[in-house]
């Protein structure tokens, strides 16, 4: 029996993954956090801070849950 082919569209451009939910989507649909010059984790809406950063769904619940789970440590 041949494997079925899925006709789902392949997203164009870079993809990022929400660390909390695992959702894979474009960077314009997620909120990036990075380390600032003082060593604090801060939102990086312009995606211009150095490093890989941490990507989350852009909701207060996602940020609060990530904080409670120690994902910013």
C-alpha positions as a Markdown table, in Angstrom:
| # | Residue | x | y | z |
|---|---|---|---|---|
| 1 | Unk | 0.0 | 0.0 | 0.0 |
| 2 | Unk | 1.5 | 3.4 | -1.0 |
| 3 | Unk | 1.9 | 6.1 | 1.5 |
| 4 | Unk | -0.7 | 8.9 | 1.4 |
| 5 | Unk | 0.5 | 12.3 | 0.3 |
| 6 | Unk | -0.8 | 15.3 | 2.2 |
| 7 | Unk | -1.5 | 18.4 | 0.2 |
| 8 | Unk | -1.1 | 20.8 | 3.1 |
| 9 | Unk | 0.6 | 24.0 | 2.0 |
| 10 | Unk | 4.2 | 24.4 | 2.9 |
| 11 | Unk | 4.8 | 27.6 | 4.8 |
| 12 | Unk | 7.2 | 30.0 | 3.1 |
| 13 | Unk | 9.9 | 31.8 | 5.0 |
| 14 | Unk | 11.5 | 31.1 | 8.3 |
| 15 | Unk | 9.6 | 29.2 | 11.0 |
| 16 | Unk | 9.9 | 29.5 | 14.7 |
| 17 | Unk | 8.5 | 27.3 | 17.5 |
| 18 | Unk | 6.7 | 28.4 | 20.7 |
| 19 | Unk | 8.7 | 27.0 | 23.5 |
| 20 | Unk | 5.5 | 26.5 | 25.6 |
| 21 | Unk | 3.0 | 25.1 | 23.1 |
| 22 | Unk | 5.2 | 23.8 | 20.3 |
| 23 | Unk | 3.3 | 25.8 | 17.7 |
| 24 | Unk | 5.4 | 26.3 | 14.6 |
| 25 | Unk | 4.7 | 29.5 | 12.7 |
| 26 | Unk | 6.3 | 32.5 | 11.2 |
| 27 | Unk | 8.3 | 34.9 | 13.5 |
| 28 | Unk | 5.7 | 37.6 | 13.0 |
| 29 | Unk | 3.1 | 35.5 | 14.9 |
| 30 | Unk | 5.2 | 34.8 | 18.0 |
| 31 | Unk | 6.8 | 37.0 | 20.6 |
| 32 | Unk | 10.6 | 36.8 | 21.0 |
| 33 | Unk | 12.5 | 37.3 | 24.2 |
| 34 | Unk | 16.2 | 37.9 | 24.5 |
| 35 | Unk | 18.9 | 38.9 | 27.0 |
| 36 | Unk | 19.5 | 42.7 | 27.3 |
| 37 | Unk | 22.9 | 44.3 | 28.1 |
| 38 | Unk | 22.2 | 44.0 | 31.9 |
| 39 | Unk | 21.5 | 40.2 | 31.6 |
| 40 | Unk | 17.7 | 40.4 | 32.0 |
| 41 | Unk | 15.3 | 38.6 | 29.8 |
| 42 | Unk | 13.2 | 41.2 | 27.9 |
| 43 | Unk | 10.7 | 41.2 | 25.0 |
| 44 | Unk | 12.3 | 41.7 | 21.6 |
| 45 | Unk | 9.5 | 42.7 | 19.3 |
| 46 | Unk | 11.9 | 44.0 | 16.6 |
| 47 | Unk | 13.8 | 40.7 | 16.6 |
| 48 | Unk | 17.1 | 42.5 | 16.5 |
| 49 | Unk | 18.8 | 41.5 | 19.8 |
| 50 | Unk | 21.7 | 39.1 | 19.4 |
| 51 | Unk | 21.3 | 35.4 | 20.1 |
| 52 | Unk | 18.8 | 32.7 | 19.4 |
| 53 | Unk | 16.2 | 34.1 | 21.8 |
| 54 | Unk | 13.1 | 32.4 | 23.2 |
| 55 | Unk | 9.8 | 32.4 | 21.2 |
| 56 | Unk | 6.4 | 32.3 | 22.8 |
| 57 | Unk | 2.8 | 32.7 | 21.7 |
| 58 | Unk | 2.0 | 36.4 | 22.2 |
| 59 | Unk | -0.6 | 36.0 | 25.0 |
| 60 | Unk | -0.4 | 37.0 | 28.6 |
| 61 | Unk | -1.3 | 33.4 | 29.6 |
| 62 | Unk | 1.7 | 32.0 | 27.6 |
| 63 | Unk | 4.1 | 34.5 | 29.2 |
| 64 | Unk | 2.8 | 33.9 | 32.7 |
| 65 | Unk | 2.9 | 30.1 | 32.3 |
| 66 | Unk | 6.4 | 30.3 | 30.9 |
| 67 | Unk | 7.5 | 32.4 | 33.9 |
| 68 | Unk | 5.8 | 30.0 | 36.3 |
| 69 | Unk | 7.7 | 27.0 | 34.7 |
| 70 | Unk | 11.0 | 28.8 | 34.9 |
| 71 | Unk | 11.5 | 29.1 | 31.2 |
| 72 | Unk | 13.1 | 32.5 | 31.6 |
| 73 | Unk | 15.8 | 31.3 | 34.0 |
